[in-house]
Amino acid sequence: MVVYPSVLERGVELCEQAGYDVTTAPEPADAPAVATPTAGAVGLVDDPRTVAVEPLSEDTVGPEAVVPRLASALDAGRDCLFVVPAPGGGDALARLVASVLQTPAVLAADDPEGRRFYSGPDRVPLSDGSYACVRAPPERVQWREVDTGADRPRLELSVADEVAAVLEHVDALAAADRGSFRHAYRRNAAGRFEVTERGEVVDTFGGVTALRRAGYTPVAMPLVPEHCLPPGSDPGRAWGVSAVTGDTVFGPDGPRPWP
């Protein structure tokens, strides 16, 4: 078995085998590698397009890292090849990334009750300069839309089966009202984090880690497709995922050899 010193090297090799010219680190803010199709190149998904190669680690295979990287590729008019480690020699992490990107693309769920969103890397800022938080573990927190018969679905933050906050719709996240949330946190003049409940300070902490240990979870901004993806892009038809030791690329239509 070939052992690759990095997942990036495997991504470069896959693209070269498929008939692409690859440039690594073309610009500091660009993808780690960009592959340009040559004559006879085999497209990653459909017709050959430029491919952004995005290596991931075991800590960055979740939606909060994967979706922004796909968005950057789409914004540049590229497909995106994610390459992941293969602990134990399997495809488990590749399947995990593919599950985030397959239909419903970049959504936790899309059903008659409304869309449910993944959590992103950013926090929800509030109208008074603080940030929303809840007194619950992060795995119990979920953003979802609720169809009320109005022009647009209502946005709810739920903690387990209880509604913790209600916003008019997803666009209200841009200027969320402090009064919509029971708890919030901010850094005070002394540099400590203070938690407020309905405007009253109830706890102070030396940092976010201590805040979390006390049972408070900063509320993550949901990954709303129309907010985090370029207008008119098709996130369901522009990506592939490969494990560093595998010969299979997982894509919109399932696993297949590539090239």
C-alpha positions in Angstrom: 0.0 0.0 0.0 1.2 3.5 -0.9 1.6 5.7 2.2 1.0 9.4 1.5 2.8 11.9 3.7 -0.1 14.3 3.3 -3.7 14.2 2.1 -2.9 17.2 -0.1 -0.3 15.0 -2.0 -3.0 12.4 -2.7 -5.4 15.0 -4.0 -2.7 16.4 -6.4 -2.0 12.8 -7.6 -5.7 12.1 -8.2 -6.1 15.3 -10.3 -2.9 14.6 -12.3 -4.1 11.1 -13.1 -7.4 12.6 -14.3 -5.6 14.8 -16.8 -5.2 18.1 -14.8 -2.3 20.4 -14.4 -2.0 21.2 -10.7 -0.6 24.3 -9.0 0.0 24.1 -5.2 -0.6 27.2 -3.1 -1.2 29.6 -6.0 -2.1 32.4 -3.6 -2.0 32.6 0.2 -5.8 33.0 0.4 -6.6 30.4 -2.3 -7.2 26.7 -2.1 -4.1 24.7 -1.1 -4.0 23.4 -4.7 -5.8 24.2 -7.9 -6.1 21.8 -10.8 -6.8 23.0 -14.4 -8.1 20.5 -16.9 -6.1 19.7 -20.0 -7.4 18.2 -23.3 -8.9 14.8 -22.5 -9.3 15.4 -18.7 -11.9 13.4 -16.9 -14.4 15.7 -15.0 -14.7 15.3 -11.2 -18.5 15.3 -11.5 -19.7 16.4 -14.9 -17.8 18.2 -17.6 -14.2 19.0 -16.6 -13.8 22.3 -14.7 -11.1 23.7 -12.6 -10.9 21.9 -9.3 -10.0 23.3 -5.9 -8.2 20.6 -3.8 -9.1 20.9 -0.2 -7.3 18.5 2.3 -9.1 18.0 5.6 -8.0 16.6 8.9 -10.0 14.5 11.4 -10.9 17.7 13.2 -12.2 19.5 10.0 -14.6 17.0 8.4 -17.7 18.7 9.9 -20.1 21.1 8.2 -18.6 24.1 9.9 -15.3 23.6 7.9 -16.5 21.8 4.8 -19.3 24.1 3.7 -17.3 27.3 3.7 -14.5 25.6 1.7 -17.1 24.4 -0.8 -18.6 27.9 -0.9 -15.1 29.4 -1.8 -14.7 26.9 -4.6 -18.2 27.7 -6.0 -17.5 31.4 -5.7 -14.4 30.9 -7.9 -16.3 28.8 -10.5 -14.6 25.6 -9.5 -15.5 22.0 -8.5 -14.0 21.0 -5.1 -12.1 17.8 -4.3 -12.0 17.1 -0.6 -9.3 14.6 0.6 -9.6 13.1 4.1 -7.4 10.9 6.3 -8.3 7.2 6.5 -7.9 6.1 10.2 -7.9 2.4 10.2 -7.7 2.4 6.4 -11.4 2.9 5.8 -13.7 5.4 4.0 -15.6 6.5 7.1 -14.5 10.2 7.0 -15.1 10.4 3.3 -18.6 9.1 3.8 -19.2 11.6 6.6 -18.2 14.6 4.4 -20.3 13.3 1.5 -23.3 13.0 3.8 -23.1 16.8 4.5 -22.9 17.6 0.8 -25.4 15.1 -0.7 -29.1 16.0 -1.1 -30.3 18.0 0.7 -27.0 19.7 0.1 -25.5 21.5 3.1 -28.7 21.0 5.1 -29.2 18.8 8.1 -32.7 18.0 6.8 -35.3 19.4 4.4 -38.7 18.0 4.9 -42.4 19.1 5.0 -41.9 20.6 8.5 -39.2 22.8 7.2 -35.4 23.0 6.9 -33.0 22.1 9.7 -29.6 23.7 9.5 -26.0 22.7 10.4 -24.1 24.9 12.8 -21.4 27.1 11.2 -18.1 28.5 12.6 -19.5 32.0 13.4 -21.5 33.0 16.5 -24.8 34.9 16.4 -24.3 38.6 17.2 -27.1 40.5 18.9 -28.4 44.0 18.6 -26.7 45.2 21.8 -23.2 44.0 20.8 -23.4 40.8 22.8 -23.6 37.2 21.5 -26.4 34.7 22.0 -25.8 31.7 24.2 -28.0 29.0 25.8 -27.6 26.9 29.0 -27.5 23.5 27.3 -24.9 21.3 25.7 -24.2 22.0 22.0 -25.6 18.6 20.8 -29.1 19.6 22.1 -29.2 22.9 20.1 -30.8 23.0 16.7 -31.8 25.8 14.3 -34.9 25.0 12.2 -37.5 26.6 10.1 -41.2 26.3 10.9 -43.9 26.8 8.2 -46.6 29.1 9.8 -48.5 29.9 6.6 -46.8 33.3 6.3 -44.8 34.4 3.2 -41.6 33.0 4.8 -41.0 30.3 7.4 -40.3 31.3 10.9 -36.8 30.5 12.3 -36.6 28.8 15.7 -33.7 27.9 17.9 -34.6 24.8 19.9 -33.0 23.1 22.9 -34.1 19.5 22.8 -37.9 19.8 22.5 -38.1 23.3 23.9 -38.1 26.5 21.8 -35.3 28.8 23.1 -35.6 31.7 20.6 -37.8 32.8 17.7 -36.8 35.0 14.8 -39.1 36.3 12.0 -37.1 34.4 9.3 -33.5 33.5 8.4 -32.6 37.0 7.2 -33.3 38.3 10.8 -30.0 36.6 11.8 -28.2 39.6 10.3 -29.6 41.8 13.1 -31.0 39.5 15.8 -32.8 41.3 18.6 -31.3 40.8 22.1 -34.8 40.4 23.5 -35.2 37.2 21.4 -32.7 35.3 23.6 -32.8 34.6 27.3 -29.0 34.4 27.7 -26.2 36.3 26.0 -22.5 36.9 26.7 -20.0 39.7 26.1 -16.5 40.8 27.1 -16.7 43.4 29.8 -14.2 46.3 30.5 -12.1 44.1 32.6 -11.7 41.6 29.8 -13.8 38.9 31.4 -16.8 37.3 29.8 -20.1 38.1 31.5 -23.3 36.2 30.9 -26.6 38.1 31.1 -30.1 36.7 31.6 -32.8 39.1 30.3 -30.3 41.9 30.7 -29.0 41.1 34.2 -25.5 39.8 34.7 -25.7 36.4 36.2 -22.1 35.0 35.8 -18.6 36.1 34.8 -15.8 33.9 33.4 -12.2 34.3 32.5 -12.7 32.9 29.0 -15.0 30.9 26.7 -13.7 27.6 27.9 -14.8 28.4 31.5 -18.1 29.6 30.2 -18.7 26.3 28.4 -17.6 24.3 31.5 -20.3 26.1 33.5 -22.9 24.8 31.0 -23.3 27.8 28.6 -23.0 27.2 24.9 -22.4 30.1 22.5 -25.1 29.9 19.8 -23.6 29.1 16.4 -24.8 30.9 13.3 -26.7 28.3 11.2 -25.3 27.5 7.7 -28.2 28.8 5.7 -27.5 27.9 2.0 -28.7 31.2 0.6 -26.4 33.0 3.0 -23.2 31.0 2.8 -23.2 29.9 -0.9 -22.9 32.1 -4.0 -26.2 33.0 -5.7 -27.2 30.6 -8.4 -24.6 28.0 -7.5 -25.4 24.3 -7.4 -23.7 22.8 -4.3 -25.1 19.4 -5.1 -23.2 19.0 -8.4 -19.7 20.4 -7.7 -17.7 18.1 -5.4 -16.0 14.8 -4.7 -14.5 13.3 -1.6 -11.7 10.8 -1.4 -9.9 9.1 1.5 -6.1 9.4 1.3 -5.6 5.7 0.9 -8.7 4.9 -1.2 -9.3 4.5 -5.0 -13.0 5.6 -4.7 -14.3 9.2 -4.9 -17.7 9.8 -3.2 -19.7 12.3 -5.2 -23.3 13.5 -5.8 -24.2 10.2 -7.5 -22.5 8.0 -5.0 -19.0 6.3 -4.9 -17.1 5.7 -8.2 -13.5 5.4 -9.4 -11.9 8.6 -10.5 -10.4 8.9 -13.0 
